[in-house]
């Protein structure tokens, strides 16, 4: 099953309710050619999940819910958490697509779940905005079962991405990131066993790429 996202028309109510979704959803996922980069991130994460169907899958930072339709095919029970105030609107959106998910408002540094609860956790474009990245990663590890699949993605912070953002008229973008890719990956290594790292573009080494997605496993 390939990537499935809601149509822009289905997202209209949420976009009108949440001012941030004009940028984080409409402009990024439905505007060509920028959407090709953002959709690629989701496709990579989906490919790293493999063919397995997980019992309980948690998506941390579900945002507009755009990835939830695809994730619903990967889990018997789907969960999601985000810090914004529009959880009811996202719940309504996916419900109208006949998708069941238990969505909550909460923060990554204090996940409202029991220990060893999930056998798969996805977290894309979240950790770069978290000040206490170590606490966030320890929380991911706490709620993950032994053997759980962990998928984490974030932008690469480098002089190369500085140049790319400057070309796009967003030269201060990297300064908004509280954690860079090196710190995030080092913390993944601390808590999990890394299985694979994929970059965008795929042919560039990590430190010269734009974005990475890492697949890891909880082994202790």
C-alpha positions in Angstrom: 0.0 0.0 0.0 1.5 3.3 -1.1 1.1 6.8 0.5 -2.5 7.9 1.0 -3.2 11.5 1.9 -6.6 13.3 2.2 -7.6 15.6 -0.6 -7.1 19.3 -0.1 -10.9 19.7 -0.1 -11.2 17.3 2.9 -8.5 19.4 4.7 -10.3 22.7 4.1 -12.2 22.8 7.4 -9.1 22.1 9.4 -7.0 24.6 7.4 -9.6 27.3 8.0 -9.8 26.4 11.8 -6.0 26.4 12.4 -4.0 29.3 11.0 -0.8 27.3 11.2 -2.1 24.7 8.7 -2.0 27.3 5.9 1.7 26.9 6.1 2.2 23.4 7.6 -0.4 21.7 5.5 -1.8 23.6 2.5 1.5 25.2 1.4 3.7 22.2 2.1 1.6 19.2 1.0 -0.6 20.6 -1.8 1.6 23.2 -3.5 3.8 21.9 -6.3 6.8 21.6 -6.4 7.4 22.1 -2.6 5.0 19.2 -1.9 7.3 16.8 -3.6 9.9 17.2 -0.8 7.4 16.9 2.0 5.6 13.9 0.5 8.9 12.2 0.0 9.6 12.3 3.7 6.3 10.4 4.3 7.1 7.9 1.6 10.5 7.1 3.1 9.0 6.7 6.5 6.3 4.4 5.1 8.9 2.3 3.3 11.0 1.9 6.4 7.9 0.5 8.2 8.0 -2.4 5.9 5.2 -4.8 5.2 4.5 -5.7 8.8 1.2 -4.6 10.5 1.9 -3.4 14.0 -0.4 -4.1 17.0 -0.2 -0.6 18.4 1.4 2.3 16.5 1.9 5.8 17.9 2.5 8.8 15.7 4.1 11.6 17.7 3.3 15.1 16.2 0.5 14.1 13.9 -0.1 17.7 13.0 -2.9 18.0 10.4 -3.3 14.2 10.4 -2.0 13.9 6.8 0.0 10.8 7.5 -2.6 9.0 9.6 -4.5 7.5 6.6 -1.3 5.7 5.5 -0.4 4.7 9.0 -3.9 3.2 9.6 -3.0 0.4 7.2 0.1 -0.4 9.2 -1.6 -0.8 12.6 -4.4 -2.8 14.3 -4.7 0.2 16.7 -3.5 3.7 15.8 -2.7 6.4 18.3 -1.5 10.0 17.8 -0.4 12.9 20.0 0.3 16.5 19.3 0.6 19.7 21.3 -1.8 21.8 19.2 -5.5 22.7 20.1 -7.1 21.1 17.0 -7.3 17.5 18.0 -11.1 17.4 17.6 -10.9 18.8 14.1 -8.3 16.2 13.1 -10.3 13.5 14.7 -13.3 14.6 12.7 -11.3 14.6 9.5 -10.0 11.1 9.8 -13.4 9.8 11.0 -14.9 11.1 7.8 -12.4 8.9 6.0 -13.5 5.9 8.1 -10.2 5.8 10.0 -10.1 5.0 13.7 -7.4 6.5 15.8 -7.0 7.5 19.4 -5.8 11.1 19.2 -4.7 13.2 22.2 -3.2 16.6 23.1 0.1 16.3 24.9 3.8 16.9 24.7 6.7 14.6 23.7 8.6 15.2 26.9 5.8 13.8 29.0 3.9 11.2 26.9 0.6 10.3 28.5 1.0 6.5 28.0 2.1 3.5 30.0 5.6 2.0 29.8 6.2 -0.6 27.0 2.9 0.1 25.2 3.7 0.5 21.5 5.4 -1.8 19.1 5.9 1.0 16.5 6.5 4.7 17.0 6.8 7.4 14.2 8.0 10.9 14.9 8.7 13.2 11.9 9.7 16.8 12.0 9.2 17.2 15.8 12.5 16.7 17.6 14.2 19.7 16.0 11.7 22.0 17.8 12.2 20.3 21.2 14.6 22.0 23.7 15.0 18.9 25.9 15.7 16.4 23.2 17.2 13.9 25.6 14.0 13.8 27.7 11.9 13.4 24.5 14.0 10.5 23.3 13.8 8.8 26.8 10.1 9.1 26.7 9.9 7.5 23.3 12.0 4.7 24.6 9.9 4.4 27.8 6.6 3.8 25.9 8.1 1.6 23.3 8.0 -2.2 23.7 11.1 -4.3 23.5 11.7 -4.9 19.8 9.6 -1.9 18.8 10.2 -0.2 15.4 11.1 3.4 15.8 11.0 5.8 12.8 12.4 9.3 13.4 12.9 12.1 10.9 14.2 15.6 11.0 15.9 18.3 8.9 19.7 18.4 8.4 21.2 21.6 9.8 24.3 22.6 7.8 25.8 25.3 5.6 24.3 23.5 2.7 20.8 23.7 4.1 21.5 27.4 5.1 22.1 28.0 1.4 19.0 26.2 0.3 16.8 28.1 2.8 18.4 31.4 1.7 17.4 30.6 -2.0 13.9 30.0 -0.8 13.9 33.3 1.1 14.0 31.6 4.6 17.6 32.2 5.5 16.8 32.1 9.3 15.0 28.8 9.2 17.9 26.7 10.6 18.1 29.1 13.6 14.5 28.0 14.6 15.7 24.4 15.1 16.7 23.8 18.7 18.3 20.4 17.9 20.4 19.5 14.9 20.6 16.2 13.1 23.8 15.2 14.8 22.3 15.5 18.3 19.1 13.7 17.3 20.9 10.8 15.7 23.3 10.5 18.7 20.3 10.2 21.0 18.7 7.6 18.8 22.0 5.6 19.1 21.9 6.0 22.9 18.4 4.5 23.3 18.0 2.3 20.2 19.8 0.2 17.7 19.9 2.0 14.3 18.9 -0.2 11.4 19.0 2.2 8.5 19.3 6.0 7.7 17.8 7.4 4.5 18.4 10.9 3.2 16.8 13.4 0.9 18.2 13.6 -1.7 19.1 9.9 -1.5 22.4 10.3 -3.3 23.9 12.9 -0.9 25.8 12.0 2.3 23.9 12.8 5.6 25.7 16.1 6.4 25.1 17.4 2.9 21.5 16.3 2.6 18.2 18.2 3.4 16.4 15.7 5.6 17.0 12.3 7.2 14.8 9.4 8.3 16.2 6.8 10.6 14.8 3.3 11.3 15.7 1.9 14.7 14.8 -0.8 17.1 14.4 -0.9 20.9 16.7 -3.7 22.1 17.0 -3.0 25.8 
